[in-house]
Amino acid sequence: MSEFWEKFAMELLLNAIPILVPVVIAIFVNLCLTIWQKIKDRQPDIAWNMEQAAEFAVNAAEQVGLSGALVAFADSKLDYAIEMAQKYLETQGIKHIDLVLLRAAIEAAVKKADFPHAEQ
């Protein structure tokens, strides 16, 4: 009887994962956007600098990804965007960067940019 339940649980998980992963990602993106909106409301100057960095980084990551050269710079477009945004903010004199907020700004910039989804 336990073999039946093991197989049942395995099949349930294998069928649920493709459904749950996009849901979890959507929840995470919405959480990032909510956090970002709160930062914009509370600290507009910092938010503006982070928005500029995020837009710059997202566009740079998209171009590097489209050129196929991304593997030379980072593991993913997100990693590359975070690194570029950090460097941009450092040039603006912002040294201590909250990576959760930076990621939220980058997610918001990606959503705002609405790039066409090309297969790579």
N, C-alpha and C positions, 0 to 999 in steps of 0.2 A: 504494500500500500504506500510506503514512503517513496518508492521509486516513481510512482504515479505523480505524487505531489512535487517531487524534484523536477520531473519533466514538465509538469504544468507550470511551475514557477519559472523555469528557464524559458519556456515558450512565451509566457506572459511578459517577461522582461524583454526578450528579443523583439516582440511586437510593440511594446510600449516605448522603447527607447527612441525610435524614429519619430514618434509623436511628441514625446516629452522634450527632446532637445530643442526644437524650434520654440516651444512655449517658454522654456527656461531662458533662452536667449532673448526673446521678446520682453520678458519680465525684467531681465537685467538691463536692457537698453532703456526701457521706460524708467527704471529706477535711476539710471545715470542722468537721463534728461530731467527728471524731477529734482535731483540733487543740484544739477547745473542751474536750473531756474532759481532755486533758493539762493545760490551763491550770487547770481546776477542781481537779485533783489537786495541782498544784504551788503555786498561789496562790489559795486559796479565798476570801479577803477581796476581792481584786480581781475574781474571777470572780462573786462574789455581786452586787457593784455593777454589773458589766456585764450580768448576767442580769436584774437589775431594770430597767436601762436598755433592754435589748433587748425585754423583755416589754412595757414601756410603749410603746416605739417601734413595735413590730409591731402592737399593738392600735390605736394612733393611725393608722398607715398603712392598716390595714384599714378603719377607719371613714372616713377621708378618701377612700379608693378607692371604697368603697361609695356614698358621697354624690356621687361624680362630680366632686368639687372637686380631685382630685389634680393635674390639669394646672396649677392655679394655684400649687401649692407645689413640685412636683418632676417630673422626667421619669418616674419609676417609684416603686412602693411601696418598693422597696429603697433608692433614693436618699433618699426621705423618711424612712424608718426610720433610716438611718444618721445623717442630719442631726439628727433628734429625739433619738436615743440620745447623740450627741455633746453636745448641749445639756443633756440630763439629767445626764450625767456631769460636765460642767463645773459645774453647780449643786451637785454633791456634792464639788467640790474636786479632781476628777480632770481635769487639763489635758492631759496628754500621752497620747493615745489611739492605740493601734495599730489601724489600720483593718482589717487582716486579722483580728485577734482579734475586733473588734467585729462584723464581717460574720459570722464564725463563730458568735458569740453570737446574732445575729439569725436566722441560718439554723436554729439549734437552737430558738429561740423559735417560729419559724414551724412547725417540725415538731411541737413540743410543743403548740401552739395548735390544730392540726388544723382550720383554718377550712374551712367548706363552700366548695367551688369554684363560685362563682356566675359566670355569664357576664357580662362587662362590655362 
